[in-house]
Amino acid sequence: MKNRRLRLRLAALMAPALLALTACGQANTASRGLATGAAPSPANGAASVAAEASRFTWIAEPGAGSAPWVNAIQQAHQSVDYNVYLLTDENIAAALKQAAARGVTVRLILDSHPYDFPDAVAKELALFRGSKVQVKTWSPSSTSYDHAKYLVVDGRLAIVGSANATYSAMDGSANLEDNVEVQGGAIPADLDALFQADWSGRPRPSLPAALIVSPGSAKALADQIRQPGPVMMAEEELYDAPDVMAAMEAKGRQLELLLPASIDSEEMANARMLQSHGVQVRLLSSPYVHAKLIVGTEAAFIGSENLSAGSLDDNREVGLVVTEPFVRAQAQAWFAQYWQKAKPLSGAAGSSSAGNTSRSASGSYPYLPLGISQAEARAKWGAPSSVSTTTYRGRPETVWTYPNGARLYFDQSGRLVHVSR
C-alpha cells in the first residue's frame, strides 16, 4: 500500500535467470532445484522449508510471461485453486476456462474492492461469465485487501510470488516480479488448505514456517532479514513496518535495498533513514519494481507482502521461504543484474519528488507535496480529465484522474493524501 496503501503496479518482473545459464538475458523458467531432504536449519529465525522431495523453479518477470501459469493450469486433472489480487491476463483467463470446460474444478478468489481500480471486479466477473469457473470476491475486511498471488494445481503443484495475473505483470514486460513454482512435497497441499479456508470463510489453518502469511507476517519477514551475512531486498514499498525496519537498520551495510524510482516523500524519508544506518539503497526507473524479495546466505523469501502496516497486519498476503541453494543463487543473480542498472539513492536525480511527479507526451507534471489543497493542486496540474470517489480504510476520498493516467487522492477536507501514476 502506498501511504499504507496497496500501490498497484500491474506487474511483471524482468526475469533473467543465472547469467551463466542464459547469455541473452532471457528468463529461464526451466531452471530447477531439488530439495531431497529437510533443509538445514538456518540461524536467527530464517525459516527452513520442510519440503522433502519438492522441486523448485525460479520464475522472474519480465521474460517468463504467463506461460508458467498457463502450463500449470493445463496440467490439471482434478482441481485448480487460484487466489490472485487482480486478473486481467487473457492467456490465464482462457486457460482457466478451458480447464473448467474439460471437467476440472476451477475456483478463483479475487479481491472484492481492489484499491485504485473501482471497475476491476465487474470486468473480472464479466471475463468468466458463462464459463464453469467458480469465482468468489473476498477481502479480510472492508478496509483491507486480499493481495495474495498463489496458484495450486491438483494439490501437488503451486506457484507463489509477487505477480498479479495481468498483462503488465506477465506479458507486457512492464514490471519486475519474483515468483517460484513448487512441485511435490507438502507446500502445495498447505497452500490449498489456506485457499479452502478463505473460500469457505473458515479460520486460517495451521501452516508451516516456510509459508509466511498476513495478517501477522512482520516478525517472520524481520527474521528473514536477520539471517547471517549479506542480504538483498527488492521491494515495491517502504512504509510503516517497525519490526522490519528495525531489522533492516541493524543489518546496515550488509543490506542492499532496491526500490522503484517513483517512491514518494514518506518512502524517501524512510530510505534516507536506512541509508544513515549504512544500508545501501538504489532506485530503479525501469522496469517498475513490483517485487517483494528477501534473499541471503541461507534463504530466499518470495511473496506478495509489501513493507507497510496494512500489508503485514491487515491484508491476506502469502509468501514462501526457500532454502534450496540453486533458487537462492538464481534470485541473487537476477537481483544483481538490476542492482547494477539502478542509481544510488544519494545520486538519484529528482528522487525527493519522484513519487509525486508524472510525465505525459505534452510535458511534465510538477512535484506536488502531500497536504496541499485541491486549489493548489489544480494550479500546478490543471483541471483533471475526470473526477470519481473511492474509500480507503473506510474513509471517503476524491480521485482526480489526468490524461496520462496519474491520479490525485484528496481526503474529506480536500487535502492531497496520495499520488499514483
Secondary structure, DSSP 8 states (H G I E B T S, - for coil): -TTTT-------------TTT-TT----TT-EEEE-S-----STT------TTEEEEEEEETTSTTHHHHHHHHT-SSEEEEEES-B--HHHHHHHHHHHHTT-EEEEEEESS-TT-TTHHHHHHHHHTTSS-EEEEE-SSTTS-B--EEEEETTTEEEEES--BSIIIIIS--EEEEEEEEESSSHHHHHHHHHHHHHHT-------TTEEEESS-HHHHHHHHTSSS-EEEEES---S-HHHHHHHHHHGGGEEEEEETT--HHHHHHHHHHHHTT-EEEEE-SSEE--EEEE-SS-EEEES--SSHHHHHTSBEEEEEE--HHHHHHHHHHHHHHHHHSEEGGG-TTGGGGGG-EEETTEEE----TT-BHHHHHHHH---SEEEEEEETTEEEEEEE-TTS-EEEE-TTSBEEEEE-
